[in-house]
């Protein structure tokens, strides 16, 4: 079950926010929380708040257990850019771009891993051998009873 949360118009550039997003992508929720709490980046507090919001959505709306959740995707998109002007020499002005970004986080529930192909084949072979032995044992009993 996918659960998502959005953060729009975060007043930090998308380039800086992607550094934080890359730290938690694909991690379990508990590990992601720890990494964000101890990160020194400015954006980590905002992303932590967004992660907590997504966890709350999962608990309240879908009755999911927090221990089974992991960060499936986290996308940082460019937002609107605020344009300001700085006075320069000789009556000129230079542009200042104050960038914003939007962050979308998607959590998913971790399921038990399926067995790999080799392990599954080995298990099937073991089951077939056991079935053959049982069948032979059943067939051998009537023959022994007749001999007596």
VOVODREN-585068 format. One record per atom (N, C-alpha, C): x, y, z; residue number from 1; atom name. Coordinates in Angstrom, 1 decimal. Example, Ala and Ser with C-alpha at 12.3 -4.5 7.8 and 13.67 -1.06 7.14 Angstrom:
<vodos>
east | north | up | pos | site
13.2 | -5.7 | 7.8 | 1 | N
12.3 | -4.5 | 7.8 | 1 | CA
13.2 | -3.3 | 7.8 | 1 | C
12.8 | -2.2 | 7.1 | 2 | N
13.7 | -1.1 | 7.1 | 2 | CA
12.9 | 0.0 | 7.9 | 2 | C
</vodos>
This chain:
<vodos>
east | north | up | pos | site
0.8 | -1.2 | 0.0 | 1 | N
0.0 | 0.0 | 0.0 | 1 | CA
0.9 | 1.2 | 0.0 | 1 | C
0.7 | 2.1 | -1.0 | 2 | N
1.5 | 3.3 | -1.1 | 2 | CA
0.9 | 4.4 | -0.4 | 2 | C
1.7 | 5.1 | 0.4 | 3 | N
1.2 | 6.3 | 1.1 | 3 | CA
2.1 | 7.5 | 0.8 | 3 | C
1.5 | 8.6 | 0.5 | 4 | N
2.3 | 9.8 | 0.1 | 4 | CA
2.0 | 11.0 | 0.9 | 4 | C
3.0 | 11.9 | 0.9 | 5 | N
2.8 | 13.3 | 1.5 | 5 | CA
3.6 | 14.2 | 0.6 | 5 | C
3.1 | 15.5 | 0.6 | 6 | N
3.7 | 16.5 | -0.3 | 6 | CA
4.1 | 17.7 | 0.6 | 6 | C
5.2 | 18.4 | 0.2 | 7 | N
5.6 | 19.6 | 0.8 | 7 | CA
5.8 | 20.6 | -0.3 | 7 | C
5.1 | 21.6 | -0.4 | 8 | N
5.2 | 22.6 | -1.5 | 8 | CA
5.8 | 23.9 | -1.1 | 8 | C
6.5 | 24.5 | -2.0 | 9 | N
7.1 | 25.9 | -1.8 | 9 | CA
8.0 | 25.9 | -0.6 | 9 | C
8.9 | 24.9 | -0.5 | 10 | N
9.9 | 24.9 | 0.5 | 10 | CA
11.0 | 25.9 | 0.0 | 10 | C
11.4 | 26.9 | 0.9 | 11 | N
12.2 | 28.0 | 0.5 | 11 | CA
13.7 | 27.6 | 0.6 | 11 | C
14.0 | 26.5 | -0.1 | 12 | N
15.4 | 26.0 | -0.2 | 12 | CA
15.5 | 25.5 | -1.6 | 12 | C
16.7 | 25.7 | -2.2 | 13 | N
16.8 | 25.3 | -3.6 | 13 | CA
16.7 | 23.7 | -3.7 | 13 | C
16.3 | 23.3 | -4.9 | 14 | N
16.1 | 21.9 | -5.1 | 14 | CA
17.4 | 21.1 | -5.1 | 14 | C
18.5 | 21.8 | -5.5 | 15 | N
19.8 | 21.1 | -5.5 | 15 | CA
20.2 | 20.7 | -4.1 | 15 | C
20.0 | 21.6 | -3.1 | 16 | N
20.3 | 21.4 | -1.7 | 16 | CA
19.4 | 20.3 | -1.1 | 16 | C
18.1 | 20.4 | -1.5 | 17 | N
17.2 | 19.4 | -0.9 | 17 | CA
17.4 | 18.0 | -1.4 | 17 | C
17.9 | 17.9 | -2.7 | 18 | N
18.2 | 16.5 | -3.2 | 18 | CA
19.3 | 15.8 | -2.5 | 18 | C
20.2 | 16.6 | -1.9 | 19 | N
21.3 | 16.0 | -1.1 | 19 | CA
20.7 | 15.2 | 0.1 | 19 | C
19.7 | 15.8 | 0.7 | 20 | N
19.0 | 15.2 | 1.9 | 20 | CA
18.2 | 14.1 | 1.4 | 20 | C
17.4 | 14.2 | 0.3 | 21 | N
16.5 | 13.2 | -0.2 | 21 | CA
17.3 | 11.9 | -0.5 | 21 | C
18.5 | 12.1 | -1.1 | 22 | N
19.3 | 10.9 | -1.5 | 22 | CA
19.8 | 10.1 | -0.2 | 22 | C
19.8 | 10.8 | 0.9 | 23 | N
20.3 | 10.1 | 2.1 | 23 | CA
19.2 | 9.0 | 2.6 | 23 | C
17.9 | 9.3 | 2.3 | 24 | N
16.9 | 8.4 | 2.9 | 24 | CA
16.2 | 7.6 | 1.9 | 24 | C
16.5 | 7.8 | 0.6 | 25 | N
15.8 | 7.0 | -0.4 | 25 | CA
16.0 | 5.5 | -0.3 | 25 | C
14.9 | 4.7 | -0.2 | 26 | N
15.0 | 3.3 | -0.1 | 26 | CA
15.3 | 2.7 | 1.3 | 26 | C
15.4 | 3.6 | 2.3 | 27 | N
15.7 | 3.2 | 3.7 | 27 | CA
14.4 | 2.9 | 4.5 | 27 | C
14.5 | 2.1 | 5.5 | 28 | N
13.4 | 1.9 | 6.5 | 28 | CA
13.1 | 3.2 | 7.1 | 28 | C
11.9 | 3.4 | 7.6 | 29 | N
11.4 | 4.6 | 8.2 | 29 | CA
12.2 | 5.0 | 9.4 | 29 | C
12.5 | 4.0 | 10.3 | 30 | N
13.3 | 4.3 | 11.5 | 30 | CA
14.7 | 4.8 | 11.2 | 30 | C
15.3 | 4.2 | 10.2 | 31 | N
16.7 | 4.6 | 9.8 | 31 | CA
16.7 | 6.0 | 9.2 | 31 | C
15.6 | 6.2 | 8.4 | 32 | N
15.5 | 7.5 | 7.7 | 32 | CA
15.3 | 8.6 | 8.8 | 32 | C
14.5 | 8.4 | 9.8 | 33 | N
14.3 | 9.3 | 10.9 | 33 | CA
15.6 | 9.7 | 11.6 | 33 | C
16.4 | 8.6 | 11.9 | 34 | N
17.7 | 8.8 | 12.6 | 34 | CA
18.6 | 9.7 | 11.7 | 34 | C
18.7 | 9.3 | 10.4 | 35 | N
19.6 | 10.1 | 9.6 | 35 | CA
19.2 | 11.5 | 9.5 | 35 | C
17.9 | 11.8 | 9.4 | 36 | N
17.5 | 13.2 | 9.3 | 36 | CA
17.7 | 14.0 | 10.6 | 36 | C
17.5 | 13.3 | 11.7 | 37 | N
17.6 | 14.0 | 13.0 | 37 | CA
19.1 | 14.4 | 13.3 | 37 | C
20.0 | 13.6 | 12.8 | 38 | N
21.4 | 13.9 | 13.1 | 38 | CA
22.1 | 14.6 | 11.9 | 38 | C
21.4 | 14.9 | 10.9 | 39 | N
22.0 | 15.6 | 9.7 | 39 | CA
22.2 | 17.1 | 10.0 | 39 | C
23.2 | 17.7 | 9.5 | 40 | N
23.5 | 19.1 | 9.7 | 40 | CA
22.9 | 20.0 | 8.6 | 40 | C
22.2 | 19.4 | 7.6 | 41 | N
21.7 | 20.2 | 6.5 | 41 | CA
20.5 | 21.0 | 7.0 | 41 | C
20.2 | 22.2 | 6.4 | 42 | N
19.1 | 23.0 | 6.7 | 42 | CA
17.8 | 22.3 | 6.4 | 42 | C
17.8 | 21.6 | 5.3 | 43 | N
16.5 | 21.0 | 4.8 | 43 | CA
16.1 | 19.8 | 5.6 | 43 | C
17.0 | 19.2 | 6.3 | 44 | N
16.7 | 17.9 | 7.0 | 44 | CA
15.5 | 18.0 | 7.9 | 44 | C
15.3 | 19.2 | 8.6 | 45 | N
14.2 | 19.4 | 9.5 | 45 | CA
12.9 | 19.3 | 8.8 | 45 | C
12.9 | 20.0 | 7.6 | 46 | N
11.6 | 20.0 | 6.8 | 46 | CA
11.3 | 18.7 | 6.3 | 46 | C
12.3 | 17.9 | 5.8 | 47 | N
12.1 | 16.6 | 5.2 | 47 | CA
11.6 | 15.6 | 6.3 | 47 | C
12.2 | 15.8 | 7.6 | 48 | N
11.8 | 15.0 | 8.7 | 48 | CA
10.3 | 15.2 | 9.0 | 48 | C
9.9 | 16.5 | 9.0 | 49 | N
8.5 | 16.8 | 9.3 | 49 | CA
7.6 | 16.2 | 8.2 | 49 | C
8.0 | 16.2 | 7.0 | 50 | N
7.3 | 15.6 | 5.9 | 50 | CA
7.2 | 14.1 | 6.0 | 50 | C
8.3 | 13.4 | 6.5 | 51 | N
8.3 | 12.0 | 6.7 | 51 | CA
7.4 | 11.6 | 7.8 | 51 | C
7.4 | 12.4 | 8.9 | 52 | N
6.5 | 12.1 | 10.0 | 52 | CA
5.0 | 12.3 | 9.6 | 52 | C
4.7 | 13.2 | 8.7 | 53 | N
3.4 | 13.4 | 8.1 | 53 | CA
3.0 | 12.2 | 7.3 | 53 | C
3.9 | 11.7 | 6.5 | 54 | N
3.6 | 10.5 | 5.7 | 54 | CA
3.3 | 9.2 | 6.6 | 54 | C
4.1 | 9.1 | 7.7 | 55 | N
3.9 | 8.0 | 8.6 | 55 | CA
2.6 | 8.1 | 9.3 | 55 | C
2.2 | 9.3 | 9.7 | 56 | N
0.9 | 9.6 | 10.3 | 56 | CA
-0.3 | 9.2 | 9.3 | 56 | C
-0.1 | 9.6 | 8.0 | 57 | N
-1.1 | 9.2 | 7.0 | 57 | CA
-1.2 | 7.7 | 6.9 | 57 | C
-0.1 | 7.0 | 7.0 | 58 | N
-0.1 | 5.5 | 6.9 | 58 | CA
-0.8 | 4.9 | 8.1 | 58 | C
-0.6 | 5.4 | 9.3 | 59 | N
-1.2 | 4.9 | 10.5 | 59 | CA
-2.7 | 5.2 | 10.5 | 59 | C
-3.0 | 6.4 | 10.3 | 60 | N
-4.4 | 6.8 | 10.5 | 60 | CA
-5.3 | 6.5 | 9.4 | 60 | C
-4.9 | 6.6 | 8.1 | 61 | N
-5.7 | 6.4 | 7.0 | 61 | CA
-5.8 | 4.9 | 6.5 | 61 | C
-4.7 | 4.2 | 6.7 | 62 | N
-4.6 | 2.8 | 6.2 | 62 | CA
-4.3 | 1.8 | 7.2 | 62 | C
-4.1 | 2.1 | 8.5 | 63 | N
-3.9 | 1.2 | 9.6 | 63 | CA
-2.6 | 0.4 | 9.3 | 63 | C
-1.6 | 1.0 | 8.9 | 64 | N
-0.3 | 0.3 | 8.6 | 64 | CA
0.6 | 0.4 | 9.8 | 64 | C
1.5 | -0.6 | 10.0 | 65 | N
2.4 | -0.6 | 11.1 | 65 | CA
3.7 | 0.1 | 10.6 | 65 | C
4.2 | 1.0 | 11.5 | 66 | N
5.3 | 1.8 | 11.2 | 66 | CA
6.6 | 1.0 | 11.0 | 66 | C
6.7 | -0.1 | 11.6 | 67 | N
7.9 | -0.9 | 11.5 | 67 | CA
8.1 | -1.6 | 10.2 | 67 | C
7.0 | -1.7 | 9.4 | 68 | N
7.1 | -2.3 | 8.1 | 68 | CA
7.2 | -1.3 | 7.0 | 68 | C
7.2 | 0.0 | 7.2 | 69 | N
7.3 | 1.0 | 6.2 | 69 | CA
8.7 | 1.3 | 5.8 | 69 | C
8.9 | 1.6 | 4.5 | 70 | N
10.2 | 2.1 | 4.0 | 70 | CA
9.9 | 3.2 | 3.0 | 70 | C
10.9 | 4.1 | 2.7 | 71 | N
10.8 | 5.2 | 1.8 | 71 | CA
11.0 | 4.6 | 0.4 | 71 | C
9.9 | 4.5 | -0.3 | 72 | N
10.0 | 3.9 | -1.7 | 72 | CA
10.5 | 5.0 | -2.6 | 72 | C
9.9 | 6.1 | -2.7 | 73 | N
10.4 | 7.2 | -3.5 | 73 | CA
10.4 | 8.5 | -2.8 | 73 | C
11.3 | 9.4 | -3.1 | 74 | N
11.3 | 10.7 | -2.7 | 74 | CA
11.7 | 11.6 | -3.9 | 74 | C
10.8 | 12.5 | -4.3 | 75 | N
11.1 | 13.3 | -5.5 | 75 | CA
11.2 | 14.8 | -5.1 | 75 | C
12.2 | 15.4 | -5.6 | 76 | N
12.4 | 16.9 | -5.3 | 76 | CA
12.2 | 17.6 | -6.7 | 76 | C
11.2 | 18.4 | -6.8 | 77 | N
10.9 | 19.1 | -8.0 | 77 | CA
11.2 | 20.6 | -7.8 | 77 | C
11.5 | 21.3 | -8.9 | 78 | N
11.7 | 22.7 | -8.9 | 78 | CA
10.3 | 23.4 | -8.6 | 78 | C
10.3 | 24.4 | -7.8 | 79 | N
9.1 | 25.2 | -7.5 | 79 | CA
9.3 | 26.6 | -8.2 | 79 | C
8.5 | 27.5 | -7.7 | 80 | N
8.5 | 28.8 | -8.2 | 80 | CA
9.8 | 29.5 | -7.8 | 80 | C
10.2 | 30.5 | -8.6 | 81 | N
11.4 | 31.3 | -8.2 | 81 | CA
11.0 | 32.7 | -8.0 | 81 | C
11.4 | 33.2 | -6.8 | 82 | N
11.2 | 34.6 | -6.4 | 82 | CA
12.3 | 35.4 | -7.0 | 82 | C
12.0 | 36.5 | -7.7 | 83 | N
13.0 | 37.3 | -8.4 | 83 | CA
13.1 | 38.6 | -7.6 | 83 | C
14.3 | 38.9 | -7.2 | 84 | N
14.6 | 40.1 | -6.5 | 84 | CA
15.8 | 40.8 | -7.2 | 84 | C
15.9 | 42.1 | -6.8 | 85 | N
17.0 | 42.9 | -7.5 | 85 | CA
17.9 | 43.5 | -6.4 | 85 | C
19.2 | 43.5 | -6.7 | 86 | N
20.2 | 44.0 | -5.9 | 86 | CA
20.9 | 45.2 | -6.6 | 86 | C
20.9 | 46.3 | -5.9 | 87 | N
21.6 | 47.5 | -6.6 | 87 | CA
23.1 | 47.3 | -6.7 | 87 | C
23.6 | 47.7 | -7.9 | 88 | N
25.0 | 47.6 | -8.2 | 88 | CA
25.5 | 49.0 | -8.5 | 88 | C
26.8 | 49.0 | -8.9 | 89 | N
27.5 | 50.2 | -9.2 | 89 | CA
26.9 | 50.9 | -10.4 | 89 | C
27.0 | 52.2 | -10.5 | 90 | N
26.7 | 53.0 | -11.7 | 90 | CA
25.2 | 52.8 | -12.1 | 90 | C
24.3 | 52.7 | -11.1 | 91 | N
22.9 | 52.7 | -11.4 | 91 | CA
22.4 | 51.4 | -11.9 | 91 | C
23.2 | 50.4 | -11.9 | 92 | N
22.7 | 49.1 | -12.5 | 92 | CA
22.1 | 48.3 | -11.4 | 92 | C
21.5 | 47.1 | -11.8 | 93 | N
20.9 | 46.2 | -10.8 | 93 | CA
21.2 | 44.8 | -11.3 | 93 | C
21.4 | 43.9 | -10.4 | 94 | N
21.6 | 42.5 | -10.8 | 94 | CA
20.5 | 41.6 | -10.1 | 94 | C
20.2 | 40.6 | -10.8 | 95 | N
19.1 | 39.7 | -10.4 | 95 | CA
19.5 | 38.8 | -9.3 | 95 | C
18.6 | 38.6 | -8.3 | 96 | N
18.8 | 37.5 | -7.3 | 96 | CA
17.6 | 36.6 | -7.4 | 96 | C
17.9 | 35.3 | -7.6 | 97 | N
16.9 | 34.3 | -7.7 | 97 | CA
16.8 | 33.5 | -6.4 | 97 | C
15.6 | 33.6 | -5.8 | 98 | N
15.4 | 32.9 | -4.5 | 98 | CA
14.5 | 31.7 | -4.9 | 98 | C
15.2 | 30.6 | -5.0 | 99 | N
14.5 | 29.4 | -5.5 | 99 | CA
13.7 | 28.6 | -4.4 | 99 | C
12.7 | 27.9 | -4.9 | 100 | N
11.9 | 27.1 | -4.0 | 100 | CA
11.8 | 25.7 | -4.6 | 100 | C
11.3 | 24.7 | -3.8 | 101 | N
11.1 | 23.4 | -4.4 | 101 | CA
9.9 | 22.7 | -3.7 | 101 | C
9.5 | 21.6 | -4.3 | 102 | N
8.4 | 20.8 | -3.8 | 102 | CA
9.0 | 19.4 | -3.6 | 102 | C
8.6 | 18.8 | -2.5 | 103 | N
9.1 | 17.4 | -2.1 | 103 | CA
7.9 | 16.5 | -2.0 | 103 | C
8.0 | 15.4 | -2.7 | 104 | N
6.9 | 14.4 | -2.6 | 104 | CA
7.5 | 13.1 | -2.2 | 104 | C
7.0 | 12.6 | -1.1 | 105 | N
7.6 | 11.3 | -0.5 | 105 | CA
6.5 | 10.2 | -0.5 | 105 | C
6.9 | 9.0 | -0.9 | 106 | N
6.0 | 7.9 | -1.0 | 106 | CA
6.6 | 6.8 | -0.1 | 106 | C
5.8 | 6.3 | 0.8 | 107 | N
6.1 | 5.2 | 1.6 | 107 | CA
5.4 | 4.0 | 1.2 | 107 | C
6.0 | 2.8 | 1.4 | 108 | N
5.4 | 1.5 | 1.0 | 108 | CA
5.6 | 0.5 | 2.1 | 108 | C
4.8 | -0.5 | 2.1 | 109 | N
4.9 | -1.5 | 3.2 | 109 | CA
5.8 | -2.6 | 2.7 | 109 | C
6.8 | -2.9 | 3.5 | 110 | N
7.8 | -4.0 | 3.1 | 110 | CA
7.1 | -5.3 | 3.4 | 110 | C
7.2 | -6.2 | 2.3 | 111 | N
6.7 | -7.5 | 2.4 | 111 | CA
7.8 | -8.5 | 2.6 | 111 | C
7.5 | -9.7 | 3.1 | 112 | N
8.6 | -10.7 | 3.2 | 112 | CA
9.1 | -11.0 | 1.9 | 112 | C
10.4 | -11.2 | 1.8 | 113 | N
11.0 | -11.5 | 0.5 | 113 | CA
10.7 | -12.9 | 0.0 | 113 | C
10.4 | -13.0 | -1.3 | 114 | N
10.1 | -14.3 | -1.9 | 114 | CA
11.4 | -15.1 | -2.0 | 114 | C
11.3 | -16.4 | -2.0 | 115 | N
12.5 | -17.2 | -2.1 | 115 | CA
13.1 | -17.1 | -3.5 | 115 | C
14.4 | -17.2 | -3.6 | 116 | N
15.0 | -17.1 | -4.9 | 116 | CA
14.7 | -18.3 | -5.7 | 116 | C
15.0 | -18.3 | -6.9 | 117 | N
14.7 | -19.4 | -7.8 | 117 | CA
15.3 | -20.7 | -7.4 | 117 | C
16.6 | -20.7 | -7.1 | 118 | N
17.4 | -21.9 | -6.7 | 118 | CA
16.8 | -22.5 | -5.5 | 118 | C
16.5 | -21.7 | -4.5 | 119 | N
16.0 | -22.2 | -3.2 | 119 | CA
14.7 | -22.8 | -3.4 | 119 | C
13.8 | -22.2 | -4.2 | 120 | N
12.5 | -22.7 | -4.5 | 120 | CA
12.6 | -24.1 | -5.2 | 120 | C
13.5 | -24.2 | -6.2 | 121 | N
13.6 | -25.5 | -6.9 | 121 | CA
14.1 | -26.6 | -6.0 | 121 | C
15.1 | -26.2 | -5.1 | 122 | N
15.6 | -27.2 | -4.1 | 122 | CA
14.5 | -27.7 | -3.2 | 122 | C
13.7 | -26.8 | -2.8 | 123 | N
12.6 | -27.1 | -1.9 | 123 | CA
11.6 | -28.1 | -2.6 | 123 | C
11.3 | -27.8 | -3.8 | 124 | N
10.4 | -28.6 | -4.6 | 124 | CA
10.9 | -30.0 | -4.8 | 124 | C
12.2 | -30.1 | -5.1 | 125 | N
12.9 | -31.4 | -5.2 | 125 | CA
12.8 | -32.2 | -3.9 | 125 | C
13.0 | -31.5 | -2.8 | 126 | N
13.0 | -32.2 | -1.5 | 126 | CA
11.6 | -32.7 | -1.2 | 126 | C
10.6 | -31.9 | -1.6 | 127 | N
9.2 | -32.3 | -1.3 | 127 | CA
8.9 | -33.5 | -2.2 | 127 | C
9.3 | -33.5 | -3.5 | 128 | N
9.0 | -34.7 | -4.4 | 128 | CA
9.7 | -35.9 | -3.9 | 128 | C
10.9 | -35.8 | -3.4 | 129 | N
11.6 | -37.0 | -2.8 | 129 | CA
10.9 | -37.6 | -1.6 | 129 | C
10.4 | -36.7 | -0.7 | 130 | N
9.7 | -37.1 | 0.4 | 130 | CA
8.4 | -37.8 | 0.0 | 130 | C
7.7 | -37.3 | -1.0 | 131 | N
6.5 | -37.9 | -1.4 | 131 | CA
6.7 | -39.3 | -2.0 | 131 | C
7.8 | -39.4 | -2.8 | 132 | N
8.2 | -40.7 | -3.3 | 132 | CA
8.4 | -41.7 | -2.2 | 132 | C
9.2 | -41.4 | -1.2 | 133 | N
9.5 | -42.3 | -0.1 | 133 | CA
8.2 | -42.7 | 0.6 | 133 | C
7.3 | -41.8 | 0.8 | 134 | N
6.0 | -42.1 | 1.4 | 134 | CA
5.2 | -43.1 | 0.6 | 134 | C
5.2 | -42.8 | -0.7 | 135 | N
4.4 | -43.7 | -1.6 | 135 | CA
5.0 | -45.1 | -1.6 | 135 | C
6.3 | -45.2 | -1.6 | 136 | N
7.0 | -46.5 | -1.6 | 136 | CA
6.7 | -47.2 | -0.3 | 136 | C
6.7 | -46.5 | 0.8 | 137 | N
6.4 | -47.1 | 2.1 | 137 | CA
5.0 | -47.6 | 2.2 | 137 | C
4.1 | -46.9 | 1.6 | 138 | N
2.7 | -47.3 | 1.6 | 138 | CA
2.5 | -48.6 | 0.7 | 138 | C
3.2 | -48.6 | -0.4 | 139 | N
3.1 | -49.8 | -1.3 | 139 | CA
3.8 | -51.0 | -0.7 | 139 | C
4.8 | -50.8 | 0.1 | 140 | N
5.6 | -51.9 | 0.7 | 140 | CA
4.8 | -52.6 | 1.8 | 140 | C
4.0 | -51.9 | 2.5 | 141 | N
3.2 | -52.4 | 3.6 | 141 | CA
2.3 | -53.6 | 3.2 | 141 | C
1.5 | -53.4 | 2.2 | 142 | N
0.6 | -54.6 | 1.9 | 142 | CA
1.4 | -55.8 | 1.5 | 142 | C
2.6 | -55.6 | 0.8 | 143 | N
3.4 | -56.8 | 0.4 | 143 | CA
3.9 | -57.5 | 1.7 | 143 | C
4.3 | -56.8 | 2.7 | 144 | N
4.8 | -57.4 | 3.9 | 144 | CA
3.7 | -58.1 | 4.6 | 144 | C
2.5 | -57.6 | 4.6 | 145 | N
1.4 | -58.2 | 5.3 | 145 | CA
1.0 | -59.5 | 4.6 | 145 | C
1.1 | -59.6 | 3.3 | 146 | N
0.8 | -60.8 | 2.5 | 146 | CA
1.8 | -61.9 | 2.9 | 146 | C
3.0 | -61.5 | 3.0 | 147 | N
4.1 | -62.5 | 3.3 | 147 | CA
3.8 | -63.2 | 4.7 | 147 | C
3.3 | -62.4 | 5.6 | 148 | N
3.0 | -63.0 | 6.9 | 148 | CA
1.9 | -63.9 | 6.9 | 148 | C
</vodos>
